[in-house]
């Protein structure tokens, strides 16, 4: 069953605990958490977030790490010792996810200006994927325009090399920025897409509130329902793209209605 939700990233740089509370108290019961600092990975801090989730009956589907801009250095520099250290550090994210009940870990990967072969890329990436599996976590590659993963061709190669271990996050605004088509991405990667970051786009920009652009979001829901019906479709806007929490709630309600229609 497809579920609609909202990312705490929408409120950045509001403190994470405040963003979670704002979503929860306004009836948004399915979220993605964007960790913004190392201190937010401590058990004492996370216990407060967990309490909020339980009090308002909110589920957390996914976690996005603040370290994504340095993943090229951590995982793809060719320095094996650093890769091993990075994997040890990322276990902190996986432990946090276990506390939060999150299942999908969002990974950006290598920058496109420092191209690696798909084989070399997967050699390091697969180590993180295997580590995630040991925690019950699905590590999923996101299509990010500034990264090698912005290319559908490259993601297709990852899919071929890694087989069933290859999982993906579709970000619709990143597809626009990379000159890719979200529907083509779904058709090519199919059931390996496990998570979606959604926003509208059109003449006014590539990251708009739902209904403010020309993107056929209903069709996206239909394709996701066919290919990967257990996915979550998570609203991810930038703070400049909306005025206040009422806009977020309105977008969430629209997405929930679309999800309900395809889940029938």
C-alpha positions in Angstrom: 0.0 0.0 0.0 1.4 3.4 -1.0 1.7 5.9 1.8 2.0 9.6 1.6 4.2 11.6 4.0 6.4 14.6 4.5 10.1 15.1 5.1 11.4 17.1 8.0 13.8 18.6 5.4 11.0 20.9 4.3 11.6 23.0 7.5 15.4 23.2 7.4 17.1 24.9 9.3 14.4 24.5 12.0 15.7 22.1 14.7 14.8 18.5 13.9 12.8 17.9 17.1 10.7 21.0 16.4 10.1 19.9 12.8 9.0 16.5 13.9 6.6 18.0 16.5 5.1 20.5 14.0 4.3 17.7 11.6 2.9 15.4 14.2 0.7 18.0 16.0 -0.7 18.9 12.6 -1.9 15.4 11.8 0.9 14.3 9.5 1.4 10.7 10.5 4.1 9.4 8.1 7.4 11.1 7.7 11.0 11.0 6.6 13.6 12.3 9.1 16.6 14.3 7.8 19.4 14.0 10.4 21.3 17.4 10.5 24.0 16.9 13.0 26.0 14.1 14.7 24.5 14.9 18.1 21.0 13.9 16.7 22.3 10.3 16.4 22.7 9.9 20.2 20.3 7.5 22.0 19.3 10.2 24.5 18.4 12.7 21.7 16.6 10.1 19.6 14.5 8.9 22.5 12.8 12.3 22.6 11.9 11.9 18.9 10.7 8.4 19.4 8.4 9.6 22.3 6.9 12.2 19.9 6.3 9.7 17.2 4.6 7.3 19.7 2.5 10.0 21.3 1.1 11.2 18.0 1.1 7.8 16.3 3.5 8.8 13.6 5.5 6.4 11.6 9.0 7.1 10.2 9.7 5.4 6.9 13.1 6.7 6.0 16.2 8.6 7.1 18.4 11.0 5.1 21.9 11.6 6.4 23.5 15.1 6.7 26.8 13.5 5.4 25.5 13.1 1.8 27.7 16.0 0.4 30.9 14.2 1.6 29.9 10.7 0.4 32.2 11.1 -2.7 35.2 11.4 -0.3 34.0 8.8 2.2 33.1 6.0 -0.3 34.5 6.7 -3.7 38.0 8.2 -3.3 39.7 4.8 -3.8 41.1 4.8 -0.3 39.8 1.5 1.2 40.6 2.4 4.8 38.4 5.5 4.6 35.5 3.4 3.1 35.8 1.0 6.1 35.7 4.0 8.5 32.7 5.5 6.7 30.8 2.2 7.0 31.5 2.1 10.7 30.2 5.6 11.0 27.1 4.9 9.0 26.2 2.2 11.5 25.2 5.2 13.7 22.5 6.1 11.2 21.4 2.5 11.0 21.1 2.2 14.8 19.1 5.4 14.8 16.8 4.0 12.1 16.2 0.9 14.3 15.1 3.2 17.1 12.9 5.2 14.8 11.4 2.2 13.0 12.7 3.5 9.7 13.5 1.1 6.9 14.9 3.1 3.9 18.2 4.9 4.0 18.7 7.5 1.4 22.1 7.6 -0.3 23.5 10.2 -2.8 26.8 8.7 -3.7 29.6 10.0 -5.9 29.7 13.3 -7.7 29.4 13.2 -11.5 32.5 15.3 -12.1 34.6 12.5 -10.6 33.2 9.6 -12.7 33.8 6.0 -11.6 32.9 2.9 -13.6 29.7 1.3 -12.5 31.8 -1.7 -11.4 34.1 0.3 -9.2 31.2 2.3 -7.8 29.3 -0.8 -6.8 32.4 -2.4 -5.2 32.2 0.3 -2.4 28.5 0.9 -2.5 27.7 -2.8 -2.1 29.6 -2.9 1.2 27.3 -0.3 2.6 24.3 -2.1 1.3 25.4 -5.3 3.0 26.0 -3.5 6.2 22.5 -2.0 6.0 21.0 -5.4 5.5 22.6 -6.7 8.7 20.5 -4.0 10.5 17.4 -4.8 8.6 17.8 -1.6 6.6 17.4 -1.0 2.9 20.1 1.3 1.5 18.6 3.0 -1.6 20.4 5.1 -4.2 18.7 8.4 -4.9 18.8 10.0 -8.4 20.7 13.3 -7.6 21.5 15.6 -10.5 24.9 16.6 -9.3 25.9 12.9 -8.7 26.6 10.0 -11.0 23.2 8.7 -10.0 21.5 11.6 -11.8 21.8 9.5 -14.9 19.2 6.9 -15.6 21.7 5.0 -17.7 24.1 4.8 -14.7 21.4 3.7 -12.3 20.5 1.0 -14.8 24.1 -0.2 -14.7 23.9 -0.3 -10.9 20.7 -2.3 -11.2 22.3 -4.8 -13.5 25.5 -5.3 -11.5 23.9 -5.5 -8.1 20.7 -7.4 -9.0 18.2 -7.7 -6.2 20.5 -5.7 -3.9 20.0 -2.6 -6.0 17.2 -0.3 -4.6 16.4 3.2 -5.5 14.8 6.5 -4.3 13.1 8.6 -7.1 13.3 12.3 -6.5 11.2 14.1 -9.1 12.8 17.5 -8.9 16.3 15.9 -9.2 15.0 14.1 -12.4 14.0 17.5 -13.8 17.4 19.0 -13.0 19.2 16.1 -14.6 17.1 16.2 -17.8 15.6 12.8 -17.0 11.9 11.7 -17.1 10.5 10.4 -13.8 8.1 8.1 -15.6 11.0 6.6 -17.6 12.9 6.0 -14.3 10.0 4.2 -12.9 9.5 2.0 -16.0 13.2 1.1 -16.1 13.9 0.5 -12.4 10.4 -0.9 -11.6 10.0 -2.6 -8.3 13.5 -1.6 -7.3 12.2 1.9 -6.6 11.3 1.7 -2.9 10.8 5.4 -2.0 9.8 8.7 -3.7 10.6 12.3 -3.0 7.7 14.3 -4.6 7.2 17.9 -5.6 5.5 19.6 -8.5 7.3 21.4 -11.3 6.5 23.7 -14.2 7.2 27.2 -15.6 7.6 28.6 -12.0 10.3 26.2 -11.0 11.4 22.6 -10.5 10.4 22.3 -6.8 6.8 23.5 -6.4 3.9 22.7 -4.1 1.5 20.0 -5.3 -0.8 21.6 -7.9 1.4 24.6 -8.5 3.0 23.1 -11.6 2.2 20.8 -14.5 3.6 17.5 -13.4 1.1 14.6 -13.8 1.4 13.4 -10.2 -1.7 11.2 -10.5 0.1 9.3 -13.3 3.2 8.9 -11.1 1.0 7.4 -8.3 -0.5 5.0 -10.9 2.9 3.9 -12.1 4.3 3.4 -8.6 1.2 1.5 -7.6 1.9 -0.9 -10.5 5.6 -1.3 -10.1 6.3 -0.8 -6.3 3.0 -0.6 -4.4 4.7 -0.7 -0.9 6.6 2.6 -1.5 6.1 5.8 0.4 5.7 9.1 -1.5 7.2 11.8 0.6 6.7 15.5 0.1 10.1 17.3 -0.1 10.1 21.0 -0.6 12.6 23.7 0.2 11.7 26.2 2.9 11.4 28.9 0.2 8.8 26.9 -1.6 5.9 27.4 0.9 4.6 29.9 3.4 3.8 27.9 6.4 2.6 24.6 7.9 -0.9 25.0 6.4 0.7 24.7 3.0 2.4 21.5 4.0 -0.8 20.1 5.5 -2.7 20.9 2.3 0.0 19.2 0.1 0.0 16.2 2.4 -3.8 15.9 2.2 -3.7 16.0 -1.6 -1.1 13.3 -1.7 -3.0 11.1 0.8 -6.1 11.4 -1.4 -4.1 10.3 -4.5 -2.6 7.4 -2.5 -6.1 6.4 -1.3 -7.4 6.4 -4.9 -4.6 4.1 -6.2 -4.8 1.8 -3.2 -8.4 0.9 -3.8 
